Amino acid sequence: MPKKKKKNETFHGTLTLSIRLLRKKWSITNSLRKESQLERVEANEGQIYIAQTPESAPKWLNIINEFSESGDIQLENKSCSAIIFIEVQPDDRRQSSRTFALTFGTGHHALEHDAFVRGFGLKVALNSISRSALKNIDTATLDSTTIQRRIQASRKSDLSGFGIDFQSDLLRLAGGVPTDSNFAKAITGRDALTLTTKISSSEVKGKCKEALKLFNANDYKKDFSFVDHIIPAHDKATTNALDRKLFSEVKALLNGTPSDLHIATPEVIDPEETRSFAYFGLGFNSGTKNTYEEIAIEDYIHELSSGRPNDVSDIASLKASHEIMIVTNGHGDKTKRQRIYDCFVFEATYNSKSYVIFSGSWYCIEKKFFDLVNNEFNSLIHKPFRKSTSAKNEQEFIEELNSDHNLLNLDKVKASPSGAKGSNLEPCDFLSRKKEFIHLKDGHSSAPISHLWNQGLVSAESFLRDEVFRKAFRDSAIERQKNFKKAGFEKILPDGRSKPNASEYKVIFGVMRHRYTKSNKLGLPFFSKVSLRAVASRIQLMGYTVEVHLIEKK
């Protein structure tokens, strides 16, 4: 029998702590969700809240019993929660004290999302881990479909080994072995700081104090300065103004006006779990919910417009109420839910600065980085081969271009390089008599524009390096020109054995776009420009000319 621990006996051992920093001017009481049902208990220091959920059968037990011989298997779930709030005074007595929340079990679910400093754990981690001692990172590439990556190394590894695109990836989590082994054996940081350390209960407050010191340091600038390309916006007046802009975009979509606003779940979803999603909250129809296999702004707006959208009067009511839930057996799982606000991805300008919202936080894009990206993008912009179109989508535009004698439609043509049978790469949407590979995209579709850039890159590489791909490309061009009663395009393309001179060819990215409402200019979302930088550079290094043609959608 294990020895029963005496009351107030000092704990001392290896423990993993999850620590959050309460925002200034937030009270402990307000930082707890109203529905959390936590109970406060007496504490020697700080404040302690606990909860014990009652036993309940798992939802999948019925099907287990249907397969079992007895049919009466009894299984029960049970969980517990605890939070310790501790106040810490910085070494600099001129600074005010700060409050930390240490969560245990499922205690973190009871905390208000906005009550705690975003990115606290990440900054502590970057200030305490050297670039050569990383073990895991999470990144997000912001686009109309947000690409998220979780990369783990089996041992301490250098930053360069994680394949981060320093220009376009938002670093969201970092973990590894800290330089100071007395502080922790291992650290992972995002909003919360998770540290594994040998500790006694009397040392917990000291760990929080050291974490606060690391949070206020700037050591990260030596190896991780790229994170400052995109920095969190903390000023309340600024974020309130940006929120009002965001809400006006929601209203515009409800009124049928195009918008660059979209949604993407900010968490990495386990691909091994089968799930569907539904939208809940003020203004949505009650009762049985329509479910979707993925989240999309179009479905969110459709569900809201089918209900009572006028009930949602401002961004505050949207923030407080609108959620995406995972649906199981027709019921929303309240333990697996996500605020819609946390899923918005949108770019806005305020006071001459550029901002983007992602995962419920507004980020300011560093001016030097912003200007660099825009200058490089503007150098790629050229007079479009077609100034405007009344086509509603990419397919209609392709049909419209079929009548051009100087263009050959190769849409949906598939060609595979040697050793990659079945890869079915698309050489281009149109081949021009001027030796131009034209790749087209409706810039307002739900698919990311970055797919267009990557299509152009893969095609350009395969055409230059692989004779099997070139032969398939040429054979398809010959077949297509017969179908469309055109001729001569095969002369533009060498046979498989003849290696082409890339400098004779041009890669054109044609993007259909509506003009921006306020500026009345054609443009692209900032992060679409960011994702183009590396692609354009690689294509140009091969010898091709690269151009971007913005085609106005009427």
Secondary structure, 3 states (H helix, E strand, C coil): CCCCCCCCCCCEEEEEEEEEEECCCCCCCCCECHHHCCEEECCCCCEEEEEECCCECCCCHHHHHHHCCCCCCCCCECCEEEEEEEEECCCCCCCCCEEEEEEEECHHHHECHHHECCCHHHHHHHHHCCCCCEEEEEEEECCCCCEEEEEEEEEEECHHHHCCCCCCEEEEEEEECCCCCCCCCEEEECCCEEEEEEEEHHHHHHHHHHHHHHHCCCCCHHHHHHHHHEEECCCHHHHHHHHHHHHHHHHHHHCCCCCCCEECCCCCCCCCCCCEEEEECCCCCCCCCCCECCCCHHHHHHHHHCCCHHHCCCHHHHHHHCEEEEEECCEEEEEEEEEHHHHEEEEEEECCEEEEEECCEEEEECHHHHHHHHHHHHHHECCCCCCEECCCCHHHHHHHHCCCCCEEECCCCCECCCCCCCCCECCCCEEECCCEEEEEEECCCCCCCHHHHHHHHHHHHHHHHCHHHHHHHHHHHHHHHHHCCCCCHHHHCCCCCCCCCHHHCEEEEEEEECCCCCCCCCCCCHHHHHHHHHHHHHHHHCCCEEEEEEEEEC
